[in-house]
């Protein structure tokens, strides 16, 4: 009879040990999942914040661009706005492109 009691006590001790180990592993896994979920929520919040800031910058840039285009449209055309004639460009260069290491 004492052998059966000892065997039963040993089996109970092993069961308690395994149960405790499983409980510790499950607790660690749950904490890891909770940390991952928290990090994901924080990243999502930062993404919303960053997108709102980027949208504000885009709107600001768009407004500046529209103001600059309106200013240029209202300004009188000057000689510098017109491209130079092809004849002037042909005579103004002194570099021979065939000697400057270009395409051969």
Buried (B, 14 or more C-beta within 10 A) or exposed (E): EEEEEEEEEEEEEEEEEEEEEEEEEEEEEEEEEEEEEEEEEEEEEEEEEEEEEEEEEEEEEEEEEEEEEEEEEEEEEEEEEEEEEEEEEEEEEEEEEEEEEEEE
